[in-house]
Amino acid sequence: MNFDEAFKYGIADGIQALKIVRQHAADWAVSPDRVRFMSFAAGAMATIGVLLQSEVAARPNFVGLICDAPFGIIPSIPAGLPLIFTAWAQDDNLVVTIAKFHDALTAARAKPETHIDNGGGHGFGMQKNGTTSDHWIEEFYWWLEAQGLTKAVAR
C-alpha cells in the first residue's frame, strides 16, 4: 500500500470517528460542539485531512498540530476553518513543510496560534529536554483557556 492510499484510509477513519463522537455526545456526556483533533508527527495527515473537509460540519471544532504538517504538496485551504494550535521546534529536521503549511493557513485567513520553539527536535512530546519545547503543553492549555475551552459546559 502506498502512502496516499494509507492517508486516504486514515482520513476516512478520522471523519468517521468525528461522526461517532458527535452522534453519541449525549450518551458520553461530551459537548458535540467541542470535539478536538490533536496529532503528533505522522498523525498530521489524518488530522489535517479532517480539518480541511469542504463541509464545515465534517470538521472538528478545534485542532492541535504538534510537530506536524502535511507531507509534500500543501493542500488547498478552505475558508472558515476552526481554531488551530500549532507547535514545532526550529531544529525539527523531519518536517520541513510546517512553515509552508502555516503560511498557507494564514494566506487563507485562518489564524493559527503558533508556537515555534528554538529546540526540541522532532516529536518532543511530553519529554523534558531542557529547551523551550518543554512547555508546549502549558502553552496549549493557556490557549484553550483563552478560548474558553477549559470551562465545563452546563448540562
N, C-alpha and C positions, 0 to 999 in steps of 0.2 A: 504494500500500500504506500503510495507517495504522500508527501506532506500535505498537499492540497486536499487529498481525499480524507486524511485524518482530521484536518482542521474543519472540513465540512461536517463531519460527524460530531466533533467537539462542540461546534457552534449549535448544531441541532439539539444536542443534549442540554446545552445551556438555555436555549429557548424553551425547551420542554420543562426543565427544572423551574424556570421562572413562572410558567403557566401553572404548574402543580402547586407551587408555594402560594400563588395568588388564589387559586381555586380553594385551597384548604386553609386559608389565612384565619378564618373564624375558628375552625376546629383546633388549629395550632396556636391560637392566641397571639398571632402576629398581625401587624398592620400591612395590608396589601399595597399601600402606597409608600412603604418604606423598605422595599426589598433592594438589597445591595448585592452587587457582584464585586468580588475582590480577587485579584490574581497576582501571582508572583512569577516572574520569568516566563517559562514556556506556557503558562496558563493565559498569556496575553491574547492569543489568537481566539480562544473561545470567548473570553470576556469582551474583547473589542468587537468580535462578530455580533454578540448580543447587543452591545452598546450602540452599534451603528445600524441596527434594523431600521428599515424605512418606516415601519408602522410604530408610532410613538408608544402605543400601549404594549408593544412587544419588548420594550426596553426596560432595564432596571431603573430604579429611581435615583440611584447614585452608584458610582463606580470608584474603586480604589485600584490603581495600577502601580504596583511596586516592582521596580527593576524590569519593566517590560514595555514592549511596544510591538506592533506588527512586524513581521519579517518581510524583507524585500520591498515590494511596492506598497506605498502608502495608499490605503483605500480612500474612496471619496467620503467626505464627511457630511452627513445630512444636517439639516437645521434643527434647532430645538433640542439639543442633547441635554440629558440630565446633568446633575452635579458630578464633577470628576475631580479626584485627588490623584496626583502623580508624585512619585518619589523615586529618585535614582541617584547613583553615585557617578561623579565625573570620571572615576577610574574604572568604570564598568566597560571592559573591552568586548564583551559578548553581545551587547545590544547597542548597535550603532545607529539604529533608526529612532531611538527615543526622542531626540531633539527634533527630528524631521516630523514625527507624528505630533509632537507638541505644537510645532509651527502650523501644521495642517489644521489642528483643532482651533487654534487662535485665529487663523485665516477664515475659518468657518463661523467665527464669532462665538465659539464656545469659550468659556473662561475657566480653564482647569486651575485648580490650586496646585502649585508646582513647587516641589522641594528638591533642589539639586545639592547633594552633599559633596564635599571635597573628596571623601574617601569612603570605602566600604566594599568596593568591588562589586561583583555580580552576585545577586542572591543573598544580600546581607541579612535578610530576615530578622529574626529576633536576637541573633548573636551579638554580643558586645565585642567590638574590635578596636575601641579607643578612637573612633572617628565620629564625626557629626552624624553619620547614619545610625549611630546607636540610639538616637532619639526620634526616629521617624514615627514610631508608634504613638508617642506623646503628641507629636505634631498632627498626626492623623486624628487622634481623639479631640484635640483642640479645634480642628477644622469641623469635625462632626458636631461638637458643642456649639460652635459659632453658627452652624446651620440649623440649630435646634433639634438635632437628631439624636441627642443623648437623653432627652427627656422622655419619660414614659408617656404613652398615648392613653388618654382617658377612654375607658370602655363603657 
